[in-house]
Amino acid sequence: MTATILTAASGASFDAASALLLAAAGALAERESAGSMTAFVAGSLDPGVALMVAAGAQTQRAEADQGLLTEIAHDVPPRDRLAVLAAAESLLARIDPAWAWQLITGLVSPAVALDHGIGLVVAAHWELSLGSEWQAGVPLPELLQRQLAADRTGRAAVAGTITDTGDERLAELHRPLPARALPGAQARVLLAAAAAIDPEWALSLAGGMLRSHLPVELSDAFGLVARAAVRAGLSVQVEAMAQRDGFVAEQATWLAAAAAAGAVGLGGVSELARVLADRVDDELEPGRELIGGLPLLEALCAVGATDLLGELAVRWCVPPPLLVTRLFVTDALPRDSGLVEDLHPVLDDLLARPEEQWSHLYHFRFGWWVAAGDTAAARSETLRDVLRVSGAHPLRPLPGDLADLLGWDAEGGIRVRGAEQD
């Protein structure tokens, strides 16, 4: 299932934007054939790529080979270490957070790691698995202190330790100004905490935050809020968030969240997506359609509307490597749904366009894509392989994302008291 994407990885340089995709391919390959990745990463891979693939594979073992990962990590050139460690932290922390921090600070100093935002994922897994507060060993930068405190509040809410919306820890999270004044990362955590305590309150908070935050900053939090609200019987309210008038990218982001949560079905998503697609063309400048367009494609994928997805993807000249990578990152492809094959014609239609006609709004020249081969057949098979990985990979929730940081269950569900869990 992962042959072509891993073959492409063998000729690729490290690329942070698709690092977790390669890790997921390694994890899936290891699950399908235990030990298969050990020889693969011993080949002539870029050390950063090798670390991501190997770390993904080792998360699937009862006892990870920490020695192998340490050896590969030390092969990463010093100039590349911060970028590689920032991507690998979430995988290493899943294996053993104490060992992960020791490895990271053996390659770069603790102060340098913290200054570059490395440590929050280690802290999350440390506190979730070891039950004690993480200590970095050096003073934390102020921004990191605030985010760590916010994450701890979010974890307490998800765990059921915080049960009241008036809890002082929640008040501290968005003091002294309203929630709209929060930095994006802290706003996401506040929404996640609210979803675990009172989904209706979370919906109210989420609506207000769009006055001061871009939809893309909060999209993952919106998804979690929508799931919690649907479980609490608030599907109508979730659908209303997608229906209410606003900036087209905001509505599209809410539609993606509502579709993934099951609040809006195939007919409703398709109907609203057509309306919003026309608004995308009218309201966004030429070449910037994907700001609102990509969330619409995610919504359509979530309900299996592949014909309309393909029509709009071609209309907006979506680069096929960007589309499949986005579906992976957002987990928009329903598992075991048969949609992987249904999306093949969409990819072929997109590939038929010359690359110079593709939208260049977002980066799409990922390392694995550059090394995917020169023929249309080879590139098509690599794209299909990415879809297969997206639909079957075992690294859920995606390492380092909001659900992973806050300890939500591995199937992406939300631990809402009194509601059935996935």
BELSULJO-V211772 format. One record per residue. N is the residue number from 1. PSI is psi in radians with two decimals (NA if undefined). BURIAL is I if it has 9 or more other C-alpha atoms within 8 Angstrom, else O. Layout:
BEGIN
n psi burial
N PSI BURIAL
N PSI BURIAL
END
This chain:
BEGIN
n psi burial
1 -0.46 O
2 0.19 I
3 -0.86 O
4 -0.64 I
5 -0.63 I
6 -0.58 I
7 -0.74 I
8 -0.68 I
9 -0.55 I
10 -0.32 I
11 0.20 I
12 2.68 I
13 2.80 I
14 2.37 I
15 1.96 I
16 -0.57 I
17 -0.44 O
18 0.27 I
19 -0.76 I
20 -0.47 I
21 -0.77 I
22 -0.64 I
23 -0.71 I
24 -0.67 I
25 -0.72 I
26 -0.71 I
27 -0.76 I
28 -0.72 I
29 -0.70 I
30 -0.68 I
31 -0.65 I
32 -0.56 O
33 1.68 O
34 2.31 O
35 -0.08 O
36 -0.45 I
37 -0.29 I
38 -0.85 O
39 -0.61 O
40 -0.81 O
41 -0.21 I
42 -0.09 O
43 -2.74 O
44 0.88 O
45 2.67 I
46 2.33 I
47 -0.63 I
48 -0.75 I
49 -0.77 I
50 -0.71 I
51 -0.74 I
52 -0.81 I
53 -0.79 I
54 -0.73 I
55 -0.72 I
56 -0.78 I
57 -0.74 I
58 -0.41 I
59 -0.30 I
60 -0.01 I
61 2.55 O
62 -0.66 O
63 1.91 O
64 2.61 I
65 1.50 O
66 -0.54 O
67 -0.74 O
68 -0.81 O
69 -0.66 I
70 -0.74 I
71 -0.79 O
72 -0.74 I
73 -0.65 I
74 -0.26 O
75 -0.25 O
76 2.21 I
77 2.49 O
78 -0.64 O
79 -0.38 O
80 -0.10 I
81 -0.72 I
82 -0.78 I
83 -0.74 O
84 -0.76 I
85 -0.60 I
86 -0.65 I
87 -0.65 I
88 -0.31 I
89 -0.78 I
90 -0.55 I
91 -0.77 I
92 -0.67 I
93 -0.56 I
94 -0.58 I
95 -0.88 I
96 1.86 O
97 -0.62 I
98 -0.79 I
99 -0.70 O
100 -0.79 I
101 -0.65 I
102 -0.73 O
103 -0.82 I
104 -0.83 I
105 -0.14 I
106 -0.34 O
107 -0.61 I
108 2.71 I
109 2.70 I
110 -0.74 I
111 -0.73 O
112 -0.76 O
113 -0.83 I
114 -0.67 I
115 -0.40 O
116 0.29 O
117 0.16 I
118 2.27 I
119 -0.47 I
120 -0.66 I
121 -0.69 I
122 -0.80 I
123 -0.75 I
124 -0.87 I
125 -0.56 I
126 -0.89 I
127 -0.53 I
128 -0.68 O
129 -0.55 O
130 -0.28 O
131 0.27 O
132 2.75 O
133 2.38 O
134 2.41 O
135 2.10 O
136 -0.38 O
137 -0.19 O
138 2.80 O
139 2.46 O
140 2.47 O
141 2.63 O
142 -0.78 O
143 -0.67 O
144 -0.67 I
145 -0.82 I
146 -0.71 O
147 -0.67 I
148 -0.72 I
149 -0.71 O
150 -0.78 I
151 -0.68 I
152 -0.67 I
153 -0.76 I
154 -0.75 I
155 -0.66 I
156 -0.67 I
157 -0.78 I
158 -0.65 I
159 -0.19 O
160 0.10 I
161 -0.62 O
162 2.15 I
163 -0.09 O
164 2.29 O
165 -0.30 O
166 0.16 O
167 2.43 I
168 -0.57 O
169 -0.63 O
170 -0.71 I
171 -0.69 I
172 -0.57 O
173 -0.66 I
174 0.49 I
175 2.57 O
176 -0.11 O
177 2.91 O
178 2.92 O
179 -0.48 I
180 -0.32 I
181 -0.09 O
182 2.56 I
183 2.65 O
184 -0.77 I
185 -0.65 O
186 -0.58 I
187 -0.70 I
188 -0.75 I
189 -0.70 I
190 -0.76 I
191 -0.71 I
192 -0.76 I
193 -0.77 I
194 -0.68 I
195 -0.65 I
196 -0.46 I
197 -0.86 I
198 1.65 I
199 -0.57 I
200 -0.72 I
201 -0.70 I
202 -0.72 I
203 -0.71 I
204 -0.79 O
205 -0.76 I
206 -0.73 I
207 -0.69 O
208 -0.51 I
209 -0.39 I
210 -0.14 I
211 -0.36 O
212 0.08 O
213 2.54 I
214 2.52 O
215 -0.67 I
216 -0.46 O
217 -0.52 I
218 0.09 I
219 -0.73 I
220 -0.65 I
221 -0.69 I
222 -0.70 I
223 -0.73 I
224 -0.69 I
225 -0.77 I
226 -0.73 I
227 -0.76 I
228 -0.72 I
229 -0.73 I
230 -0.73 I
231 -0.49 I
232 0.14 O
233 0.40 O
234 0.63 I
235 -0.69 I
236 -0.71 O
237 -0.63 O
238 -0.78 I
239 -0.66 I
240 -0.55 O
241 -0.60 I
242 -0.43 I
243 -0.40 O
244 2.52 O
245 2.47 O
246 -3.04 O
247 2.40 O
248 -0.62 I
249 -0.56 I
250 -0.83 I
251 -0.72 I
252 -0.69 I
253 -0.73 I
254 -0.62 I
255 -0.71 I
256 -0.75 I
257 -0.77 I
258 -0.69 I
259 -0.78 I
260 -0.55 I
261 -0.18 I
262 0.24 I
263 -0.42 I
264 2.32 I
265 -3.00 I
266 -0.87 I
267 -0.80 O
268 -0.72 O
269 -0.77 I
270 -0.77 I
271 -0.84 O
272 -0.60 I
273 -0.66 I
274 -0.73 O
275 -0.82 O
276 -0.56 I
277 -0.72 I
278 -0.65 O
279 -0.62 I
280 -0.82 I
281 -0.61 I
282 -0.66 O
283 -0.38 O
284 2.54 I
285 2.59 O
286 2.32 O
287 -0.19 O
288 0.32 O
289 -0.50 I
290 -0.23 I
291 -0.77 O
292 -0.37 I
293 -0.72 I
294 -0.78 I
295 -0.60 I
296 -0.73 I
297 -0.65 I
298 -0.74 I
299 -0.76 I
300 -0.67 I
301 -0.70 I
302 -0.52 I
303 0.07 I
304 0.36 O
305 1.17 I
306 -0.52 I
307 -0.84 O
308 -0.65 I
309 -0.81 I
310 -0.72 I
311 -0.80 O
312 -0.63 I
313 -0.71 I
314 -0.72 I
315 -0.66 O
316 0.16 I
317 0.85 I
318 2.20 I
319 2.20 I
320 -0.65 I
321 -0.56 I
322 -0.74 I
323 -0.88 I
324 -0.61 I
325 -0.71 I
326 -0.73 O
327 -0.60 I
328 -0.87 I
329 -0.67 I
330 -0.06 O
331 0.66 O
332 -0.27 I
333 1.95 I
334 2.45 I
335 2.46 O
336 0.68 O
337 -0.17 O
338 0.03 O
339 -0.36 I
340 -0.85 I
341 -0.62 O
342 -0.45 I
343 -0.17 I
344 -0.82 I
345 -0.57 O
346 -0.83 I
347 -0.71 I
348 -0.69 I
349 -0.71 I
350 -0.68 I
351 -0.44 I
352 -0.32 O
353 2.46 O
354 2.50 O
355 -0.53 O
356 -0.26 O
357 -0.16 O
358 2.61 I
359 2.36 I
360 0.39 O
361 -0.67 O
362 2.67 O
363 2.33 O
364 -0.01 O
365 1.17 O
366 2.70 I
367 -0.79 I
368 -0.51 I
369 -0.73 I
370 -0.60 I
371 0.25 I
372 -0.14 I
373 2.85 O
374 -0.30 O
375 2.67 O
376 -0.64 O
377 -0.75 O
378 -0.74 I
379 -0.67 I
380 -0.76 I
381 -0.64 I
382 -0.74 I
383 -0.72 I
384 -0.63 I
385 -0.70 I
386 -0.73 I
387 -0.72 I
388 -0.73 I
389 -0.76 I
390 -0.65 I
391 -0.22 I
392 -0.09 I
393 2.59 I
394 0.06 O
395 1.03 I
396 2.43 I
397 2.75 I
398 2.30 I
399 2.26 I
400 -0.11 I
401 -3.12 O
402 -0.77 I
403 -0.68 I
404 -0.75 I
405 -0.56 I
406 -0.05 I
407 0.46 I
408 2.77 I
409 2.81 I
410 -0.31 O
411 0.12 O
412 0.14 I
413 2.99 I
414 2.28 I
415 1.43 I
416 2.16 I
417 2.35 O
418 -0.06 O
419 2.57 O
420 2.41 O
421 2.61 O
422 NA O
END
